[in-house]
Amino acid sequence: MRGAVIVPDENKKLYLSKAASQQRPEIDCDHSVDYWATALKCDLWKGTLFSDKIDVYDWVLINLNSCMWDLAIELKEKLPKLKVIGLYEGSLDSVCYYSTEEKRKFIQAIRAIDCLGSLIEQGNIFHSLFTDKPVVWLGVPFPINFVKSFRKSLEEKRLNKKIAMGSAINHKNTITSFLAASKTLPNYIIMLQSFDSKDNDFTRELSPTVEIHTPLIWVEYLELYSRSYMCVSLCNRYTWGRINLDMAALGIPVIGTRGCETQEYLFPLTTVRDPFKDVENTMKLAEKLDTDLDFYNNVVEMSNLRLDKYSIESAVQRFNLILNSLFE
């Protein structure tokens, strides 16, 4: 069977971005839906507008961002034999905030496709409220060994005294993470990404020990953040938890929330129940990671032992099970 992965390139007709023969797992490492093409050794297409050139495939895995809903519906209308598997990104509660028309289109899209591959395993039953089509946990393949190659020694991380944030100051409740970390460990440097230079003065008003950087490509981000001693990410969303997985592979403990699936699985000892109500517990955990090296090492070791669930091999096995069920 021949297949392809389709990801957005807004307002562009579908075009072949990278052929299967060009996929190089040892070079094209990524932490995004695009990486499915590399893991599955298949073609990668980009765009949001239909092209009949897709009719050469038996199946496609399509990123179900909102800009892709019309395309998903059109693929099934014009190519009914094509098996379309959707991968829905974002927070589970996003659908609650869609307009009525957006809700209608979202439901049309996930009912049109043949199978919904969920990003969040615990969200399968929630997704099934909207469709009678199969909903199966899929996630994103993660190049564990590649990320582990960026690991720094514990001694170096303790010397650097840096705390990574889960996102920029105006995203994902980072303001709470920032204040909790800086008030608990004021002698640490807070690592923070900034999308807007206007936010920099405001951030430095909150804490003089902040290191701000502009957005980085993934490899640059891994190199910079591998020097962190811990990460505080009180994300208020119900989602995958990309940075939590990155940090686990880098050997860095994360204080995070149950809403992030990878956090709850990889870091049960440093997972708090609520991003706002558990600030006191967050601060206690940060202090414990700073002072109790046995606890620190236990947190890192537990996440290390659980990483294989998100490996490339495990992801491909999950995808092949979906294919087998669709073509049996």
WOWO-V287686 format. One record per backbone hydrogen bond with DSSP energy under -0.5 kcal/mol. CO is the residue of the C=O (numbers start at 0). NH is the residue of the N-H. E is the energy in kcal/mol with one decimal. If there is no record, write none. Layout:
BEGIN
CO_NH_E + CO_NH_E
END
This chain:
BEGIN
1_57_-3.4 + 1_58_-1.4 + 2_42_-1.0 + 3_60_-2.5 + 4_44_-3.3 + 5_62_-2.6 + 6_46_-1.6 + 8_11_-1.3 + 8_47_-0.5 + 11_47_-2.5 + 11_48_-2.0 + 14_16_-0.7 + 14_45_-2.4 + 17_43_-3.0 + 18_21_-1.9 + 18_22_-0.5 + 19_22_-1.3 + 23_26_-2.0 + 23_27_-3.7 + 31_34_-1.3 + 32_35_-2.0 + 33_36_-1.7 + 33_37_-0.6 + 34_38_-2.7 + 35_39_-2.6 + 36_40_-0.6 + 36_41_-2.3 + 37_40_-0.6 + 42_4_-2.6 + 42_44_-0.5 + 43_16_-2.4 + 43_17_-1.9 + 44_6_-2.3 + 45_14_-2.3 + 48_13_-2.6 + 50_53_-1.4 + 51_54_-1.7 + 52_55_-0.9 + 53_56_-1.9 + 57_82_-2.3 + 58_3_-1.1 + 59_61_-0.6 + 59_84_-2.8 + 60_5_-3.0 + 61_86_-2.3 + 64_67_-2.6 + 65_68_-1.2 + 67_71_-2.4 + 68_72_-2.0 + 69_73_-2.5 + 70_74_-2.6 + 71_75_-1.4 + 72_76_-1.8 + 73_77_-2.7 + 74_78_-2.0 + 78_81_-1.7 + 81_83_-0.6 + 82_59_-2.3 + 82_84_-0.6 + 83_85_-0.5 + 83_113_-2.0 + 83_114_-1.4 + 84_61_-2.9 + 85_116_-4.1 + 86_63_-2.7 + 86_88_-0.6 + 87_118_-0.7 + 90_93_-1.9 + 91_94_-0.7 + 92_95_-1.2 + 92_96_-0.6 + 93_96_-1.6 + 93_97_-0.6 + 94_97_-0.8 + 98_102_-2.8 + 99_103_-2.3 + 100_104_-2.3 + 101_105_-2.7 + 102_106_-2.4 + 103_107_-2.2 + 104_108_-2.4 + 105_109_-2.3 + 106_110_-1.5 + 107_111_-1.2 + 108_112_-1.7 + 113_133_-0.6 + 114_85_-2.6 + 114_116_-0.6 + 115_117_-0.7 + 115_135_-2.5 + 116_87_-1.2 + 117_137_-2.9 + 117_138_-2.2 + 118_120_-0.6 + 119_122_-1.8 + 120_123_-1.5 + 122_126_-2.6 + 123_127_-1.9 + 124_128_-0.6 + 125_128_-1.4 + 126_129_-1.8 + 126_130_-0.6 + 133_115_-2.9 + 135_117_-2.5 + 141_143_-1.9 + 141_311_-0.7 + 142_146_-2.0 + 143_147_-2.6 + 144_148_-1.2 + 146_149_-1.9 + 147_150_-1.9 + 152_156_-2.1 + 153_157_-2.6 + 154_158_-1.9 + 155_159_-2.0 + 156_160_-1.6 + 156_161_-0.5 + 160_188_-3.0 + 161_228_-3.1 + 161_229_-1.2 + 162_190_-3.3 + 163_231_-2.4 + 167_170_-1.9 + 168_174_-0.6 + 170_173_-2.1 + 172_175_-0.9 + 172_176_-1.5 + 173_177_-3.2 + 174_178_-2.0 + 175_179_-2.5 + 176_180_-2.3 + 177_181_-2.6 + 178_182_-2.2 + 179_183_-1.5 + 180_184_-2.8 + 184_187_-2.0 + 188_162_-2.9 + 188_190_-0.6 + 189_191_-0.6 + 189_210_-3.4 + 190_164_-1.3 + 191_212_-2.1 + 192_168_-0.6 + 193_214_-0.5 + 195_198_-2.1 + 196_199_-1.2 + 196_200_-0.5 + 197_201_-0.6 + 198_202_-2.4 + 199_203_-2.2 + 200_204_-1.5 + 201_205_-1.2 + 202_206_-1.6 + 207_209_-0.9 + 208_189_-2.8 + 209_211_-0.6 + 210_191_-2.6 + 212_193_-2.5 + 216_220_-2.4 + 217_221_-2.6 + 218_222_-2.1 + 219_223_-2.4 + 220_224_-3.0 + 221_225_-1.5 + 223_226_-1.1 + 224_227_-1.9 + 228_252_-0.6 + 229_163_-2.7 + 230_232_-0.5 + 230_254_-2.9 + 231_165_-1.0 + 232_234_-1.9 + 232_256_-0.7 + 236_238_-0.7 + 237_91_-2.6 + 238_260_-2.6 + 239_261_-2.3 + 240_244_-1.5 + 241_245_-2.2 + 242_246_-2.8 + 243_247_-1.8 + 244_248_-2.0 + 245_249_-1.5 + 246_250_-0.6 + 246_251_-2.9 + 247_250_-1.1 + 249_151_-0.5 + 252_230_-2.1 + 253_255_-0.8 + 254_232_-2.9 + 255_271_-3.0 + 256_259_-1.3 + 258_238_-0.8 + 258_260_-0.7 + 259_263_-2.0 + 260_264_-1.8 + 261_265_-2.8 + 262_266_-2.8 + 266_269_-1.2 + 267_270_-0.9 + 269_255_-1.6 + 269_271_-0.5 + 271_257_-1.3 + 273_277_-1.1 + 275_278_-0.8 + 277_281_-2.1 + 278_282_-2.4 + 279_283_-1.9 + 280_284_-2.3 + 281_285_-2.2 + 282_286_-2.1 + 283_287_-2.1 + 284_288_-2.5 + 285_289_-1.5 + 286_290_-1.8 + 287_291_-3.0 + 290_292_-0.8 + 291_295_-2.3 + 292_296_-2.7 + 293_297_-2.1 + 294_298_-2.4 + 295_299_-2.1 + 296_300_-2.6 + 297_301_-2.4 + 298_302_-1.8 + 299_303_-2.0 + 300_304_-2.1 + 301_305_-1.0 + 302_306_-0.6 + 303_306_-0.7 + 305_308_-1.3 + 306_309_-2.6 + 307_310_-1.6 + 309_141_-1.4 + 310_314_-2.2 + 311_315_-2.5 + 312_316_-2.0 + 313_317_-2.0 + 314_318_-2.3 + 315_319_-2.7 + 316_320_-1.8 + 317_321_-1.4 + 318_322_-2.3 + 319_323_-2.7 + 320_324_-1.8 + 321_325_-1.9 + 322_326_-1.9 + 323_327_-0.7
END
